């Protein structure tokens, strides 16, 4: 399991999937919780509101994974400019 996270290319690919899943959950949650005007059961309403919380959380986790993998690949290093 931990060997999977040692490869920054795999982590970069996984971060993209987590970002997409988080965005999809956020958009579906917003639509179902706030924009849809039809009848929904209480369980579905709770699930939609939960998706508006879990979606951004996944976006944040995916973004941090992306930053870490890019840093490990050497693409995220910002050189310091000394004046």
C-alpha positions in Angstrom: 0.0 0.0 0.0 2.7 2.5 1.0 4.8 1.5 -2.0 2.1 2.9 -4.2 2.6 6.4 -2.7 6.4 6.2 -3.2 5.9 6.7 -7.0 5.2 10.4 -7.6 3.7 9.7 -11.0 1.1 7.4 -9.5 0.3 10.0 -6.8 0.0 12.7 -9.5 -2.5 10.5 -11.4 -4.4 9.7 -8.3 -4.6 13.4 -7.3 -6.2 14.2 -10.6 -8.9 11.5 -10.0 -9.5 12.8 -6.5 -9.8 16.4 -7.8 -12.4 15.3 -10.4 -14.3 13.2 -7.9 -14.4 16.1 -5.4 -15.6 18.6 -8.1 -18.3 16.2 -9.3 -19.5 15.6 -5.7 -19.5 19.4 -5.0 -21.5 20.2 -8.2 -24.0 17.4 -7.7 -24.4 18.3 -4.0 -25.0 22.0 -4.9 -27.6 21.1 -7.5 -29.4 18.6 -5.3 -29.3 20.6 -2.1 -30.0 24.1 -3.4 -31.2 24.2 -7.0 -33.4 21.2 -7.5 -37.0 22.1 -6.7 -38.7 18.7 -6.9 -39.5 16.4 -4.0 -36.6 14.5 -2.4 -36.6 12.2 0.6 -34.9 13.4 3.7 -32.1 10.8 3.2 -31.3 12.2 -0.2 -31.4 15.8 1.1 -28.9 14.9 3.8 -26.7 13.1 1.3 -26.7 16.2 -1.0 -25.8 18.5 1.8 -23.1 16.1 2.9 -21.7 16.1 -0.6 -21.3 19.9 -0.4 -18.9 19.3 2.5 -17.1 16.1 1.3 -16.6 17.5 -2.2 -14.4 20.5 -1.2 -12.6 18.3 1.2 -11.6 15.9 -1.6 -10.6 18.9 -3.7 -8.2 20.1 -1.0 -6.8 16.6 -0.4 -6.3 16.2 -4.2 -4.6 19.6 -4.5 -2.2 18.8 -1.7 -1.4 15.4 -3.2 -0.7 17.2 -6.5 1.6 19.8 -4.9 3.5 17.1 -3.1 4.0 14.9 -6.2 5.0 17.8 -8.3 7.5 18.8 -5.7 8.9 15.3 -5.6 9.2 15.3 -9.4 11.0 18.6 -9.3 8.3 20.6 -11.1 7.1 22.6 -8.2 10.3 24.0 -7.0 10.4 27.8 -7.1 13.8 29.3 -7.2 14.5 32.1 -4.7 15.5 35.4 -6.3 18.0 37.2 -4.2 18.4 40.9 -4.8 
